[in-house]
Amino acid sequence: MKYKKMCEQIIKAVGGESNIQSVVHCSTRLRFVLKDESKANDKEAENINGVLQVVKKAGQYQLVIGNTVEDVYDELMQLIHVDNSDSSSNDNDNQPKKKQNLFDTIISVITGSIAPAIPLLAGAGMGKVLLLLLLLTITNVLSDKSQTYQMLNLIFDTGYYFMPVYVGFSAAKVFNTNQMLGAFLGLVTEHPLWVQIVNAKKPFSFLGINVPLIQYSSTLITAIMSVWIMSYVYKVVKKITPGMVKVFLEPMLTMLIMGPLTFIVLGPISNWISQGIGFIAMWLYHNAGLVAIPILAAAYPWLVSIGIHKALSPISIQLVATQGFDPIIRVVALCSNMSQAAASLAVGLKSKNKELKSLALSSSATAYLGGITEPALFGVNLRLKKPMYGAMIGGAIAGVVASFLKIKAFIYVTPAFLSLPMWISKTENFVLQAIIIIVVSSVATFIATWLIGFDDPADREEIKKETEAAKEQEKKNFAKENGKHELQSPVTGMLESIAKVDDPTFSSGVMGKGIAVVPSEGKIYAPDDGIITATFETNHAIGLHLNNDADVLIHVGIDTVQMQGDGFKALVKKGDHVKAGQEILDFDIDKIKKAGYDPTVMMIILNSKDFLEVLPTLKDTEKTESIKHGADVMVLA
């Protein structure tokens, strides 16, 4: 329950539960796919305590949380009813999809397919490193021939060996198709019989067609491509399959079509693409590493800031799977991560802002130890802008050093101090080189950030005190000059005491003091000059902040939220300035009554406690009186 309030604010900021199509998380971000992104309120989301940044990229609405994202996600899933596991329903097929350009589409597919599996890959990779360290340090106890070693090796190898299965399952969600069949396409390429056929190295054919002998373990592209094609095949199969046999005929036909197609066509094409990626990456490493690595290291934090750094993950994973090491992407990430940590450290030591100093130092520690840079990036460096330049300079310098040292990562995991074993294999050890890069990146970035400087914001506590003092003085001045302030009726009808309303939430006064009007006309008017602070998808209520600092809620009807906006029309939007007597909402009284709801209009002063007096003009709470909109109905003092 620790993050319940935060999650409730997140749900509201993204447009409500009904606007959430799906949500997943990576190591630092909540990644939403929204039905209508225009319904999300970016500013409101960014102002939520615990949200570092809003990133909109590749069809995803991303909230950067930091290393507590998993806890926030777990709490969020307790509050919403969004099925993230089954993408095969007809309802999802009918959802309108926002058009994206080709680049955004590719990034979205890669991120959505791979990001959910990355924590598992990192855990399995670190497990294999741990096993290697145990093997090297206590060989007299743990031998690579022992059954204990073999069992542990089997467990951690599973993380990489069955990568096509994890990716196929996630890709099916991205392509809005059956996730179990997505996993099946990954599994079929890992079947023990196929492994035996490949190892036998004898020609193999299907219906007289030659089947290329390709090992698919630890691969990504085949799974993504085959599930992409399957998403279309599955839709066709669903349409042509009779209802009474759908339960077995749909999956059987899909398997019958996609299995051979994957082995004969899609697998070989994907393998060719994978080899091409590996060839280009290694060519750059051997021939242009001195230029490519520094440039990538300087640019990497900007890729992180817009959420497309995961697009480089397939290259790194592919290199580890095919070459046995990654000499580029993980190296670039090391240079960049440490530069972000050092820039945040410089800000923490130099800033005089207590809150910023605390945030910067803690974010620096998180980046140094675990490689989680989003708190430093979004909370400190990007927010202040200039420290980003220092991080880019330090990252580039470290990249030059790294290109000379020819360092290699042997597993896919986030580079940091705690993951230093990632630079060790059975035959090679680059831990010392990694430490050198960390030192170079840190020193160069720290000096650059310190010299460039940054605009140190004023202490937030002081600003808060000054703001509160100014508001208090405004209230005193208003009371002194005006003595009292009158609010007008927002609607024409019969004025009655709020205590007579058939809803305890309003009648008890728990929300604040107010008045009620049984309307004779379906028009709502502003009770005074102010600004619209809240609107609702159902248009049954409007929130205002008046110029006399009163926070007002005008609520049309009781339980009319159930009408889902039918019969209501808002004439203003959030942020609009309105004048007293300006029409702001239309509603259909007859439609409300036919739907079985009470159309009574309530006007509540939500911050009643901020005023000495909140007095309705109707003195006798047992009576009602005819009232026209614009007539005075309340006095605030």
C-alpha positions in Angstrom: 0.0 0.0 0.0 3.1 2.3 0.1 2.6 3.5 -3.5 -1.2 3.5 -3.6 -1.6 7.2 -3.7 1.1 7.6 -6.3 -0.6 4.9 -8.5 -4.0 6.6 -8.1 -2.5 9.8 -9.4 -0.8 8.0 -12.2 -4.1 6.4 -13.3 -5.8 9.8 -13.3 -2.9 11.4 -15.2 -2.9 8.9 -18.0 -6.6 9.4 -18.7 -8.1 6.9 -16.3 -8.2 3.1 -16.3 -10.5 3.0 -19.3 -7.7 4.7 -21.4 -5.1 2.1 -20.5 -4.7 -0.6 -23.2 -1.7 -2.3 -21.5 1.2 -1.5 -19.2 4.5 -3.2 -18.6 7.7 -2.1 -16.8 11.4 -2.3 -17.5 14.1 -1.7 -15.0 13.2 2.0 -14.4 10.0 2.8 -16.4 6.3 2.1 -16.5 5.5 1.7 -20.2 1.9 2.4 -21.0 0.1 1.8 -24.3 -2.8 4.2 -24.2 -6.0 4.0 -26.3 -5.9 7.8 -26.7 -2.7 9.5 -25.7 -4.3 13.0 -26.0 -6.3 12.1 -22.8 -3.1 11.9 -20.8 -2.0 15.0 -18.9 1.8 15.3 -19.2 2.2 18.1 -16.7 0.0 16.4 -14.1 2.0 13.2 -14.6 5.4 14.9 -14.2 4.2 16.6 -11.0 3.5 13.3 -9.3 5.9 12.7 -6.5 8.1 9.8 -7.6 7.7 10.3 -11.3 11.0 11.6 -12.7 10.0 12.3 -16.3 7.4 11.6 -19.0 8.7 10.1 -22.2 6.5 9.6 -25.3 8.2 7.5 -27.9 7.5 4.6 -30.2 3.8 4.4 -29.3 4.5 4.1 -25.6 3.6 6.6 -22.8 6.6 6.1 -20.5 6.8 7.3 -16.9 10.4 7.2 -15.5 10.2 6.0 -11.9 13.7 4.7 -11.1 14.7 1.6 -9.2 11.4 1.3 -7.3 9.4 0.8 -10.5 8.6 -2.9 -9.8 7.0 -2.0 -6.5 5.0 0.8 -8.2 4.0 -1.6 -11.0 2.8 -4.3 -8.5 0.7 -1.7 -6.7 -0.7 -0.3 -9.9 -1.8 -3.7 -11.1 -3.8 -4.1 -7.8 -5.8 -0.9 -8.7 -6.6 -1.5 -12.4 -8.1 -4.4 -14.4 -6.0 -4.5 -17.5 -5.2 -7.9 -18.9 -1.5 -7.8 -19.9 -1.3 -11.5 -20.7 -4.0 -12.2 -23.3 -3.8 -10.2 -26.5 -6.0 -12.6 -28.5 -9.4 -11.2 -27.8 -11.6 -9.7 -30.5 -11.9 -6.5 -28.4 -8.3 -5.8 -28.8 -8.4 -6.4 -32.5 -11.0 -3.6 -32.8 -9.1 -1.1 -30.8 -8.0 2.0 -32.9 -4.3 2.2 -33.2 -2.3 5.4 -33.4 -0.4 5.7 -36.7 3.4 5.7 -36.3 6.3 6.3 -38.7 8.4 3.3 -39.6 11.2 4.2 -37.2 8.9 4.5 -34.2 7.2 1.2 -35.2 10.5 -0.7 -35.3 11.6 0.8 -32.0 8.3 0.0 -30.4 8.4 -3.6 -31.6 12.0 -4.1 -30.4 11.4 -2.5 -27.0 8.1 -4.2 -26.4 9.5 -7.7 -27.4 12.8 -7.5 -25.6 12.4 -5.2 -22.6 10.3 -7.6 -20.5 13.0 -10.3 -20.9 16.0 -8.1 -20.1 15.9 -8.5 -16.2 15.8 -12.3 -16.7 18.7 -12.2 -19.1 20.7 -10.0 -16.7 19.9 -12.3 -13.8 20.9 -15.4 -15.7 24.1 -13.7 -17.0 25.2 -12.7 -13.5 24.4 -16.2 -12.3 26.8 -17.6 -14.9 29.5 -15.1 -13.9 29.0 -16.1 -10.2 29.4 -19.8 -11.2 32.6 -18.9 -13.1 34.0 -17.0 -10.1 33.2 -20.0 -7.9 34.9 -22.3 -10.4 38.0 -20.1 -10.5 38.4 -19.5 -6.8 37.3 -22.8 -5.2 38.2 -25.3 -7.8 39.0 -27.8 -5.1 35.3 -27.8 -4.0 33.5 -27.0 -7.3 34.6 -28.7 -10.5 33.1 -28.2 -13.9 32.6 -32.0 -13.9 30.6 -32.1 -10.7 26.9 -32.5 -10.7 26.4 -29.4 -8.6 28.2 -27.3 -11.2 26.2 -29.0 -14.0 22.9 -28.3 -12.2 23.7 -24.6 -11.6 25.0 -24.2 -15.2 21.8 -25.8 -16.5 19.7 -23.3 -14.5 21.5 -20.2 -15.6 22.0 -21.4 -19.2 18.2 -21.7 -19.5 18.0 -17.9 -19.3 19.8 -17.5 -22.6 19.1 -20.9 -24.3 15.3 -20.3 -24.4 15.5 -16.7 -25.3 13.3 -17.2 -28.4 10.5 -18.4 -26.2 10.6 -15.3 -23.9 10.8 -13.0 -26.9 8.1 -14.8 -28.8 5.7 -14.5 -25.8 6.4 -10.7 -25.5 6.3 -10.1 -29.2 2.9 -11.7 -29.4 1.6 -9.0 -27.1 3.2 -6.3 -29.1 1.6 -7.6 -32.3 -1.7 -8.1 -30.5 -2.0 -11.9 -31.1 -2.0 -15.1 -29.0 0.9 -15.1 -26.6 0.9 -18.9 -26.1 1.3 -19.4 -29.8 4.0 -16.8 -29.7 5.9 -18.8 -27.1 5.2 -22.0 -29.1 7.0 -20.5 -32.2 10.0 -19.9 -29.9 9.9 -23.4 -28.4 9.5 -25.2 -31.7 12.9 -23.9 -32.8 14.4 -25.2 -29.5 12.9 -28.7 -29.7 15.5 -31.4 -28.8 14.9 -33.2 -32.0 15.7 -30.1 -34.1 18.9 -29.6 -32.1 19.9 -33.2 -32.9 19.1 -32.7 -36.6 21.3 -29.6 -36.7 24.1 -31.2 -34.8 24.0 -34.2 -37.2 24.8 -31.9 -40.1 23.0 -34.1 -42.6 20.7 -32.6 -45.3 17.1 -32.4 -44.1 14.0 -31.7 -46.1 10.2 -31.1 -45.6 7.9 -32.2 -48.5 11.0 -32.2 -50.7 12.0 -28.7 -49.7 15.5 -28.3 -48.2 15.4 -27.0 -44.6 18.5 -24.9 -43.6 20.3 -26.3 -40.6 20.3 -23.3 -38.2 20.8 -23.3 -34.4 18.2 -20.9 -33.0 19.1 -20.8 -29.3 19.9 -17.4 -27.9 18.5 -15.7 -31.0 16.0 -12.8 -31.1 15.1 -11.8 -34.7 13.6 -15.1 -35.7 11.1 -15.1 -32.9 10.1 -11.4 -33.6 9.7 -12.0 -37.3 7.8 -15.2 -37.0 5.4 -13.9 -34.5 4.9 -10.8 -36.7 3.8 -13.0 -39.6 1.8 -15.2 -37.3 -0.2 -12.2 -36.1 -1.7 -12.0 -39.7 -2.0 -15.7 -40.2 -3.8 -16.1 -36.9 -6.4 -13.4 -37.8 -7.2 -15.1 -41.0 -7.5 -18.5 -39.3 -9.8 -17.0 -36.7 -12.1 -15.7 -39.4 -12.4 -19.0 -41.3 -12.6 -21.4 -38.4 -16.1 -22.6 -37.5 -17.1 -21.7 -33.9 -17.7 -25.3 -32.7 -14.1 -26.4 -33.5 -12.2 -23.1 -32.8 -10.7 -24.4 -29.5 -8.4 -26.8 -31.3 -8.6 -25.9 -35.0 -7.3 -22.3 -34.6 -4.0 -23.3 -32.9 -3.6 -26.4 -35.0 -3.9 -24.5 -38.3 -1.6 -21.8 -37.0 1.0 -24.3 -36.0 0.7 -26.2 -39.3 1.3 -23.0 -41.3 3.8 -21.2 -39.1 6.0 -24.2 -38.2 7.3 -25.0 -41.7 7.3 -21.4 -42.7 9.6 -20.5 -39.8 12.1 -23.3 -40.5 12.1 -22.9 -44.3 11.7 -19.1 -44.9 11.6 -16.9 -41.8 14.4 -18.5 -39.9 17.0 -18.4 -42.7 16.1 -14.7 -43.4 16.4 -13.8 -39.7 19.7 -15.7 -39.4 21.0 -13.7 -42.4 19.9 -10.4 -40.7 21.5 -11.5 -37.4 24.8 -12.4 -39.1 24.7 -9.1 -40.9 24.3 -7.2 -37.7 27.1 -9.0 -36.1 29.4 -8.5 -39.1 28.7 -4.7 -39.2 29.2 -4.4 -35.4 32.5 -6.2 -35.5 33.7 -4.3 -38.6 33.0 -1.0 -36.7 34.8 -2.4 -33.7 37.9 -3.3 -35.6 38.0 -0.5 -38.1 36.2 2.5 -36.6 36.1 1.8 -32.8 38.2 4.9 -32.0 35.4 7.1 -33.6 32.2 5.0 -33.1 32.6 4.2 -29.4 33.2 7.8 -28.2 30.4 9.2 -30.4 27.9 6.5 -29.1 29.0 7.1 -25.5 28.3 10.9 -25.8 25.0 10.2 -27.5 23.8 7.3 -25.3 22.2 9.4 -22.5 20.1 11.2 -25.1 18.9 7.8 -26.4 18.0 6.9 -22.9 16.2 10.1 -22.4 13.8 9.4 -25.3 13.5 5.7 -24.5 15.1 4.1 -27.6 18.4 2.9 -26.0 16.8 -0.6 -25.8 16.9 -0.7 -29.6 20.6 -1.4 -29.2 20.0 -4.4 -27.0 19.5 -6.9 -29.8 23.0 -6.0 -31.1 24.6 -6.6 -27.7 22.7 -9.8 -27.1 23.4 -11.0 -30.6 27.2 -10.4 -30.2 27.3 -12.2 -26.9 25.4 -15.2 -28.4 27.4 -15.4 -31.6 30.8 -14.0 -30.8 30.9 -14.8 -27.1 31.4 -11.2 -26.1 30.2 -7.6 -26.8 33.0 -5.1 -27.4 30.8 -2.2 -28.3 27.3 -1.6 -26.8 28.0 -2.7 -23.2 31.3 -0.7 -23.3 29.4 2.4 -24.5 26.9 1.9 -21.7 29.7 1.7 -19.1 31.2 5.0 -20.3 27.8 6.7 -20.4 26.5 5.3 -17.0 29.6 6.3 -15.1 29.5 9.8 -16.7 25.9 10.3 -15.6 26.8 9.2 -12.1 29.8 11.6 -12.0 27.8 14.5 -13.3 25.2 14.0 -10.7 27.9 13.7 -8.0 29.4 17.1 -9.1 25.9 18.7 -8.8 25.4 17.1 -5.4 28.7 18.5 -4.1 28.3 21.9 -5.6 24.6 22.7 -5.2 23.4 24.7 -2.2 19.8 23.5 -2.7 19.2 21.0 0.1 16.6 18.9 -1.8 18.7 18.9 -5.1 21.9 18.0 -3.2 20.2 15.0 -1.5 18.6 13.8 -4.8 21.9 14.2 -6.8 24.0 12.3 -4.3 21.6 9.5 -3.9 21.1 9.3 -7.7 24.8 9.2 -8.2 25.2 6.3 -5.8 22.4 4.4 -7.6 24.1 4.9 -11.0 27.6 4.0 -9.7 26.5 0.8 -7.9 23.7 -0.6 -10.1 24.0 1.3 -13.4 20.4 2.7 -13.0 20.9 6.2 -14.4 17.4 7.5 -14.9 17.2 9.2 -11.4 20.5 11.0 -12.2 19.5 11.7 -15.8 16.0 12.9 -15.4 16.0 14.2 -11.8 19.3 16.1 -12.0 21.4 16.3 -15.3 18.6 16.7 -17.9 16.6 18.9 -15.5 19.6 21.3 -15.1 20.7 20.9 -18.8 24.4 21.9 -18.4 25.5 18.8 -16.4 24.5 16.8 -19.5 27.2 18.5 -21.5 29.7 17.5 -18.8 28.5 13.9 -19.0 28.8 13.9 -22.8 32.4 15.2 -22.6 33.3 12.6 -19.9 31.6 9.8 -21.7 33.4 10.6 -25.0 36.8 10.8 -23.3 36.2 7.4 -21.6 35.0 6.1 -25.0 38.4 7.0 -26.5 40.2 5.2 -23.7 37.9 2.1 -24.0 38.6 1.9 -27.8 42.3 1.6 -27.0 41.9 -0.9 -24.2 39.8 -3.2 -26.4 37.6 -4.2 -23.5 34.9 -6.9 -23.9 31.7 -7.7 -22.0 30.9 -11.4 -21.8 27.3 -11.2 -20.6 24.4 -8.8 -21.2 23.8 -6.8 -18.0 23.8 -3.2 -17.0 27.4 -2.0 -16.4 28.2 -0.7 -13.0 30.4 -1.5 -9.9 28.2 -4.3 -8.8 28.3 -5.9 -12.2 32.1 -5.8 -12.7 32.3 -9.6 -13.1 30.5 -9.1 -16.5 34.0 -8.4 -17.9 35.4 -11.8 -17.0 35.4 -15.1 -19.0 37.2 -18.4 -18.5 40.1 -17.2 -20.7 40.0 -13.4 -20.4 39.7 -10.8 -17.7 39.0 -7.1 -18.4 38.0 -6.0 -14.8 41.0 -3.8 -14.4 40.3 -2.1 -17.8 36.7 -1.6 -16.7 37.9 0.1 -13.5 40.2 2.3 -15.5 37.3 3.4 -17.7 35.2 4.1 -14.7 37.9 6.3 -13.2 38.5 8.2 -16.5 34.8 8.7 -17.1 34.2 9.9 -13.5 37.2 12.3 -13.3 36.7 13.8 -16.8 32.9 14.2 -16.3 33.3 15.6 -12.7 35.8 18.3 -13.9 33.8 19.2 -17.0 30.6 19.5 -15.0 32.2 21.5 -12.2 33.8 24.0 -14.7 30.7 24.3 -16.9 28.6 24.9 -13.9 24.8 25.0 -13.7 22.0 27.2 -12.6 21.5 26.2 -9.0 17.7 26.5 -8.2 16.7 28.3 -5.0 15.9 26.1 -2.0 12.4 24.7 -2.5 11.5 25.0 1.2 12.3 28.7 1.1 10.1 29.1 -2.0 7.3 27.2 -0.4 7.4 29.4 2.7 7.5 32.6 0.6 4.6 31.3 -1.5 2.5 30.3 1.5 3.2 33.7 3.1 2.2 35.5 -0.1 -1.1 33.6 -0.3 -1.9 34.2 3.3 -1.3 37.9 2.8 -3.5 37.9 -0.2 -6.3 36.4 1.8 -5.8 39.0 4.6 -5.9 41.8 2.0 -9.0 40.4 0.4 -10.8 40.0 3.7 -9.7 43.5 4.7 -10.8 45.2 1.5 -14.0 43.2 0.8 -15.1 41.8 4.2 -17.2 39.3 2.4 -17.7 37.7 -1.0 -20.8 36.4 -2.6 -21.2 33.5 -5.0 -23.9 33.2 -7.6 -26.2 30.3 -8.3 -24.7 28.1 -11.1 -28.2 27.1 -12.3 -31.9 28.0 -12.4 -34.3 26.0 -10.2 -35.4 25.4 -6.6 -32.7 26.3 -4.0 -32.5 23.9 -1.1 -30.2 23.0 1.8 -27.3 20.7 0.9 -28.4 18.6 3.9 -31.5 17.5 2.0 -29.5 15.9 -0.9 -30.0 12.1 -1.1 -26.3 11.4 -1.0 -24.4 11.3 2.3 -21.1 12.3 0.6 -22.6 15.7 -0.1 -25.3 16.1 2.6 -22.9 15.3 5.4 -20.6 18.2 4.5 -17.6 15.9 4.4 -16.5 17.4 1.1 -17.2 20.9 2.3 -20.1 23.3 2.7 -22.4 24.1 -0.1 -25.9 24.5 -1.6 -28.2 22.4 -3.8 -30.5 23.4 -6.6 -33.2 21.2 -8.2 -32.8 22.4 -11.8 -35.5 23.6 -14.1 -33.0 24.5 -16.9 -30.1 22.3 -18.2 -27.4 25.0 -18.2 -24.6 25.5 -15.7 -23.0 29.0 -15.3 -19.7 30.1 -13.5 -20.6 31.3 -10.0 -17.7 33.9 -10.1 -14.5 34.8 -12.0 -11.9 32.0 -11.9 -10.2 29.2 -13.8 -11.3 25.7 -14.7 -9.2 23.3 -12.7 -10.9 20.0 -13.4 -13.1 18.4 -16.1 -14.2 14.8 -16.4 -14.7 12.4 -19.3 -18.3 12.0 -18.3 -18.8 15.8 -18.2 -21.1 15.5 -15.2 -19.0 17.8 -13.0 -16.6 20.7 -13.2 -14.0 22.0 -10.8 -13.1 25.7 -10.5 -10.6 27.8 -8.6 -12.2 31.3 -8.1 -10.3 34.5 -7.8 -11.1 34.7 -4.1 -9.2 31.4 -3.6 -12.3 29.3 -3.2 -12.0 25.8 -4.7 -15.5 24.9 -6.0 -17.0 21.7 -7.3 -20.2 21.9 -9.3 -21.7 18.4 -9.5 -24.8 17.7 -11.8 -27.0 14.9 -10.4 -26.5 12.0 -8.1 -24.6 8.9 -9.5 -24.9 10.5 -13.0 -21.3 9.4 -13.6 -22.9 6.1 -14.5 -24.4 7.8 -17.6 -20.9 7.9 -19.1 -21.4 11.4 -20.5 -24.7 10.8 -22.3 -26.8 13.9 -22.0 -23.8 16.2 -20.9 -21.8 18.6 -22.8 -18.8 20.6 -21.4 -18.4 24.1 -22.9 -15.0 24.7 -21.3 -11.8 22.8 -20.8 -9.2 22.6 -18.0 -7.1 25.7 -17.8 -9.8 28.0 -19.3 -10.4 31.4 -17.5 -14.1 32.1 -17.0 -16.2 35.1 -15.9 -19.1 35.1 -13.5 -22.3 34.1 -15.4 -20.4 32.4 -18.3 -22.1 29.3 -19.4 -19.8 26.3 -18.8 -21.9 23.1 -19.1 -25.1 21.9 -20.8 -27.1 18.9 -19.5 -30.4 17.1 -20.4 -32.7 17.0 -17.4 -35.2 14.7 -19.0 -32.5 12.2 -20.0 -31.2 12.1 -16.5 -34.6 11.4 -15.1 -35.4 8.8 -17.7 -32.1 7.1 -16.8 -33.4 6.9 -13.2 -31.1 9.5 -11.6 -31.7 12.5 -9.4 -30.7 15.7 -11.4 -30.1 17.9 -8.3 -27.1 20.2 -8.9 -24.7 20.7 -5.9 -22.1 23.5 -5.5 -19.5 22.6 -2.9 -16.7 24.8 -1.5 -14.0 22.1 -1.2 -11.7 24.3 0.9 -14.4 25.6 3.3 -11.9 25.5 6.2 -9.8 28.2 4.6 -12.6 30.7 5.2 -14.0 32.1 8.4 -17.5 31.8 7.2 -19.3 29.9 4.4 -22.9 30.9 4.7 -25.8 29.9 2.3 -28.3 32.7 1.8 -31.1 30.2 2.4 -31.6 30.5 6.2 -34.3 27.9 6.8 -32.9 24.5 5.9 -36.4 23.0 5.8 -37.6 25.3 3.0 -36.9 25.7 -0.7 -37.1 28.8 -2.8 -37.1 29.6 -6.5 -33.7 30.9 -7.8 -32.3 32.1 -11.1 -28.7 31.5 -12.2 -26.7 34.6 -11.3 -28.5 35.3 -8.0 -26.4 35.3 -4.9 -26.7 32.0 -3.0 -23.6 31.9 -0.7 -21.4 34.3 1.3 -17.7 33.7 1.9 -15.8 35.7 4.5 
